[in-house]
Every structure is written in structure tokens, then in C-alpha cells.
Amino acid sequence: MVGARPKTHSASSADDAVLCASELFANAVDHSRSGEPEGHVIRTLTMPAEDRLRVGVIDDGYRSNGPTPPSLPQIPADRSRREWAEAERGRGLLLIDVLAAAWGSRAVVGFPFCEGLGTFLWAEFTLTQAAATTSAGAGQ
């Protein structure tokens, strides 16, 4: 349709997506070769459906001094309430789990001999129409 305006979405959806994208990026840099000299992170932004936004990162794979075999990202399950309260790190995936409609990870290449070549970590958000568009006519 010519002259159609793009849909607008709530500011909280955008804020949540930006915060989670930041956490995904920080995880890639902190836990993979992406954080080493010459490391890279590929950022992705897609809309798998009209009302869904997916942000993601692809890291450079596990560090040579990391755990072997490397594990896919997961929320720490072995912390007590006190340990969570005192922890200075390790809340990124927990934050993503609360803010995103869905999240997950997978190896970039699914062959056993390619293990450690990189991980794709993503978070998906349900987009809602901004309240401003429904109340735009209220002041008229």
C-alpha cells in the first residue's frame, strides 16, 4: 500500500530487546573467542513473524582455555538464594529469560567434528502496538 506508515511498537518492547541484545553480546565476548584479540561477534536482527522480533549473536566458538567439552549457554541452576543475591555476575541469561518471550542457543554447525566453531544465541520478543497509536485521537 503506497503511503502506509510502518507499525509502531511499545517502547518497553524496544527497551527489552536492546537490553537483551546487550546481554547476548556481553556473553559472546565473555565466554568465547569473540572476546580475544581478533575475535568477532555477528549480530542478527530478524522478524520471523509480523509480531515477533528476534535478536541474536553468533560468537567465534569456545576458548582454548575454557571448559572441555564446551556447554551451550544456560542459566546457573546450582545457586542458592544467598549466592544469587551476592553474585556480581551471571545474571544475563536470567534477565533474558524474564524479558524475552523465548530464547535459546544452538551450535552454528551441527556436525560433531565441527564442535566449538561457534554458538548462535538468540532472544525473541512479541511486539505489541504502541499505546500512543491507540490514544492518538484522544486529544482531538
N, C-alpha and C positions, 0 to 999 in steps of 0.2 A: 504494500500500500504506500503510495507516494505521500510524503509529508508526515508519516506516522512517527510519533515520538517513541523512543525506547522506554520500556517499563522502568520504573524506579523501584528501588527496594529499600527496606528499612535500614537505617544507619547501624542498628545493632548487628544485623547480618553482616554488613561490611566490616564493622569493627571486629567481630568474632573471626571472620575469615582472615583479616590482616594479622591478628594476634596469633592464630593457629599457624599461618604461613611462616611467621617469625619463629615459632617454636619448632616447626618442621625443619627449617633452615638451620637453627641452632643445633638440633640433634644431629643433622648431617655433618656439620662441621666438628662437633664434639666427639662423635662416635665412629667416624670413618676417615678414610684417607683424604676426604674433602677438606679436612682441617689442617692437613700437612702442606708444606711448600709445594706449589704447582698443583694443588688439589682443586677440584671443580665441583660445583653443585648445579644441576639443571633444575630450573623451576618450571612448573607447569600450571596452567590455569585453563580449565575446560568447563563446559556446561553439558553434562551427559543427558540432561533433560531441560526443558524450558524453565523449570522451577528449582533446578539443582546447580550448585556451583561446586566444583572440585578443585582444590589447590593441592599441589604435590611437589615433592622434591625427589630427585634421583641423585644418590651420592656416588662416590668413587669406589666404594667397596670397603671391606674391613681393613683395619690397620694391621701391620705385621706384628705389632706388639699387643694386639687385642686378644680376646678370648678365642680359643680354637676348639671346635668349630664355632664360627660366629653365630649369634642368635638373632632372629628378627626382633625389631623393637617391640617391647611390651611394658605394661605398667608393672612396677615392682609390687609383688604380692606378699612379700615376706617382711613387711614393715609393720611395727606396732603403731598405735595411735601416737604414742610419745615420739617414736622415731620419725613419723611423718611431720609432727609439729616442730621438731628440731632440725629436720633436714634442710640444708641450704640449696640442694639441687635435687633433680629427679622428679619434678612435678609437671614437666612439659606435656607428657602423654596423658597424664591425669587431666590436665587442663583441656587438652584436645578432646578427650573422651566426654567431658562435660559440655563443651561448647558446640561440638560438631554433631550432625545428625548421624554420621557414620565415619569411621576411619579404618585404615588398615595398612598393610605392607606386604610386599612380595619381592622375591629376588628379581632382578632385572632380566636375567637369563635363567630359565628353569632347568638347565641341564646340570647333573651332579658334578661334572668336570669343570663347570664354569662358576662353581660356588665362590662367593666372595667378590664377584665383579661389580656389585652394586646393589642397592636396595631402593625400591620405589616406595615411598611413604606418603600417604595422602589423607586428606580430610575433606568431607563433603558437607555442604550446608543446604538447607531448604530455604529458598528465597521466598519472601512474602512481600506483597505490595506495601509500599511505604504509607504510613498513616497520613502523610502530607497530601497524598493524591486523593484520599477519600474525604479529607476535610478542606480541600482547596476551595470548594464552593461555599463553605460555611460562612465566610466573611463577606459574601456578596449579597 
